[in-house]
């Protein structure tokens, strides 16, 4: 993993860079390692330290983040970088309480930075560690109710010596050996004391409360292009889903029980319904979007959004749901 310091370098005295630890942990929230790797390498090549990121234009950062999802993370990333630069002299504080006071840093991320970057004895509790603790102690309380007990168990095992190495080791144990399905108990270093292995309950742990069915919402987006190739786009409000991201003008997203929301087109044109629809799933709901397309007159003045010339438009800067609409329309 590009954010890790190899063992030989650690032995030679190379310490983890708090910036890279923080950036990777924020990116890894709700996202897989395989997805994050390329994003992390692009970010660190373009913005090699926290001060460089703090000085970046919001639109550039949001564009690089496009496709990672959970876009509030990107907004908080910029806020945090600027606070660290302006208030802490461009260095992350080596203090757990101070880290918790930074934008976008919650208990897990603060613990991860504290332990991995600064070798402070704070227990990390991500999904992998939850699974290891639930099996090691045969805890059948379903998540999320089990979190306090699992954290207490994790804290009891966190050593005072090399807590950063331990934190990464127990996360890797859950990711590679104590996996959700078919855990490799035969090669696990915690095989002997593991109560769930002894009792044959490992495959069913950790237990989780049943998930509620996700509602379905509907909306409409307008994809308009001038004859010179310029696209009509808008920057979404900072608050709310896809906040601060570039996207197509559109309607509100409403529940299935309601009719398709009425919304005025962003400018006067001969808007036509495009066959097909965009389907996308967010954390709490499914979304279905109807696409309207039109060629916009060169002298048209939009009521919403702004025109982006072809040379300055990158579909990769769009969030995934908006890119799906573009892919269907082109």
N, C-alpha and C positions, 0 to 999 in steps of 0.2 A: 504494500500500500504506500503510495507516494508521500503520505503525511507521517509515516512511521520513521523513526531513527533506527537503522539496523543495529543488531547486537554488537557487532565489532566497533561501530562508531560510538555506541554508548560506553563501551569499555574504554575507548580512547578518550573519553571525556566530552563528547558532543552531546549537548542537552537538547531536548525537544524545543522547537520554536513555538511559543505560546500562540502566535498568530496562526500558524499552520494547524495546530491542535484545535483552536477555536473554530477556524473556517471549516475544517473537516467535520467536526462534531455538529455544527449547524447544518451543513449539507446532508449529513447522514440521518438527520431526523426524518423519519417516515420515508426514507429512500435507501435503496440498496447500494452496497459498495460498488458493484459493477457499473451502476448508473453514475455514481458520484465521481469515479476516478477521472474521467475526461474533463468534467466540469472543474474539478479541483486543479488539474494541471493547467487548464486555460486561465483560470482565475489567478493562480500564483505566477504564471508567466506574464500576465498583463499587469497585475498589481502584486508585486513581490513582498510587500510588507503592509502593515495596517495603515501607515500614513499615506501610502500610495492609494489604497482603497478609499480612505477618507476623502481624498482629493478628487476621486472619480465623479463623473457626471452620473446623476441618478439613472438617466435613460440608458447609459452604457452598461451599468451594472444590472439593471433589470433585463436588458437584452441578453447579456451573457447567462443570466439565470433562467431564461425562458426554457421551459421543458422540464425543469426540476420540480415544479409544483410548489404548493404551500408558499405563495409569494409574499406573505407577511414576513417570512424568514429573510427574504432579500431586503425588504425595507428596514427591518431591524438590524440587519447586517451593516448597512450604511450608517444607521444611527449609532450603533455600538462603535464602529470604527472611528467615527467623528468624536464621540465622547472620550474614547481611549486616547486619541491624538490630542484633543484640546484640553482635557482635564488631567490625563495621566502621562503626558509627555511622550505619547507614542509607544508606551509599554503597558502590557496587561498587568494589573496588580496581582502580586503573589499572595493574595488574601481571599479566602473563600467568601467572606461577607461582602467584600468590595466587588468581587465578580458577580455576585447575585444582584448587585445594584446597577449593573450595566444593561442596556436595552437588549431584549431578546434572550437573555441568559437566565435560564431557570435552574432548579435544583440539580437536574441531571448534568446539564452542560457545565455548570459551575464545578460540580464534583469531578467531571472528566478533565477539565482544564487544571484544577487544583492538583489532582493526582498525577496525570500524565506529564503536564508541563512543569510543575513545580515540586513533584514528589511529596505532596502533602497527603496525609492519611485520610482521604475522604472516599467513601464507598460510591461506586457508580452502579446504577440500576437501569440498564436498558433491557430490551426484550430478551436478549440472550442471557443476561445475568439473572433475570427473573426466572427463566426456565431452569437454569442450573440450581438456583436456590430452592425452587419448588420441588425439584427431584431429589436434591441432596438431603432435604429435611422432610420429604414426603408431605408437603403442604397441599391440602385439598381445598382450601378456601379459594373460591373463584376470583380471578382478576376482574375488575380493578380493586376489589375489596381487600385482596391479599397484599397489596403493595406495602403497607406499613410493616407487616410481618416479614416480608421478603427483604425490605431495606434493612431491618434490624439484623437479620441473619447475615446479610452482605457486610454490614458494618462490623459484626463480630469477627469476621474472617479477614478483614482488611489489615494488612501488617503495617507496622510503623516503618519498617525497612523496605525500600523499593516499592512503595504502594502504586507507583505509576506502571511499573512492569506487571505487577499483580493485576491491576485493573484491566490492562490490555489482554493479559493471559486469560482471565476468566471470561471476558467478552469473546475472545477467540475460541475458547473451549465450547461455549454455547453455539457459536457460528459453525464450527467444523466437526465437533464430536457429539456434544449433547444437543443434537439437532431436533427440530420439532417432530419429525417422523423418523423412525428407525434409528434411534440413538446408538452410537457405536460404544456400548458399555464395556465391551471387552478390552478396549485400548484406552479407556478413560483413566486419567491419573487420580480421580476421586472415586474410582470403582468400589473400593472396599468400604468406605464409610457411607456410601450413598444408600439411604433408606428406601428410596423408591425402587432401586435395582433389587435390593434384598426382598422387597415385598411384591415385585412384579408390576408396579404401578407406573413406572417411568413413561411409557408411551402415552398415557392419558393425562399427563401433567405438563404445564400448569392448566388447571381448569379455568374456563372463562364463562362469564354470564352470556346468555344468548343475545345475539345482535338483533336489533330492531330492523325491520324492513326499511329500505331507503325510499323516500318519496320520489316521484318523478316530476320535474318541472319543465316548462316549455318556454321558449323565447324565439326571438327573431333577430337576425343580423343583416346588415346592409353592406354589400361589397360593391363599391362603385369605383370606376376607373375612367380617367379622361383619355382622350385620343392620344395624348403625348405619353401615356403609360403611367401617369401619377395615380396613386391609390388614395382614397379618402379613408383616413384612420383617425383614431382619437386615443388620448391617454386617459385611462380610467382613473376615477378618484382614488386617492391614497387609501381610503378606508374601504373595507369590504373585499369580497372575492376578486382576485386578479388585480388588487389595488396597485396603482402606479404603473401597470403594464400597458403596452401598446395593444390596441385591438380594434375591431370593427364597430362602428356605431350600431346600436341595437336597442331592443326593448328591455323592459324588466323581465325577470324570470319568474313565472308564476306556477302555482300548483296545477296538476293535471285536471282537477275538478273545475277549474276556471277555463273560459274560452281563451284562444290565442290573444295575448295582450295587444291592444291597439297601441301603435307607436307611430309618430310622424317620421317619415323618411328624413335623413339628415340634410338632403337638398332636393331641389326639384329635378326629377328625371323620370324616365319611363321604366320604373322598377318592375321586374318580373320575378316570379317564384322559380327558383332553381329546382329541378327534380332531385329528389333525395333529401337527406337531412343529416345533421351532425348529431352524433350521440357521444356523450362524455360523462364520466362518473367522477364526482367530487367526493370528499370524505363523507358528507352527510346526505347527499342526494344524487340522483341521476338527472342529466340534462339532455333535452332534445331541442335542437335549434333548426328553425326554418331559415333558408338563405334566400335573400333578395339580391338580384344583381341588376346593374344598369351601366350604360355608358353615359358619363356626365359631360355636359357641354363645357367648353373651354372657359366660358365667361360665367359659369355658375358660382354662386357664393354659398357655401354650406352653412347651415344653421348650427351644425355640430361638427367637431373634428377639424382636421387640416389635411391638406394634400401632401403626400410624400413622393418625391421624384423617384423614378425607377432605380437610379444609381444609389439612392440612400435607403432603399427598402430591402430588408433582409427577412424573408419569411421565418428564419430561425429566431428572430427577435420576438416573435409572437408566442404567447402562451399556447399550450398544446391544443386547447379547444378552439382557439382562433385559427391556428394553423390547419386544423382539420377542415375548417370552413374554406380556407384558401385553397387547400388541396382539392376539395370537391368542386370548387368553382373554376379552377384554371383548366 
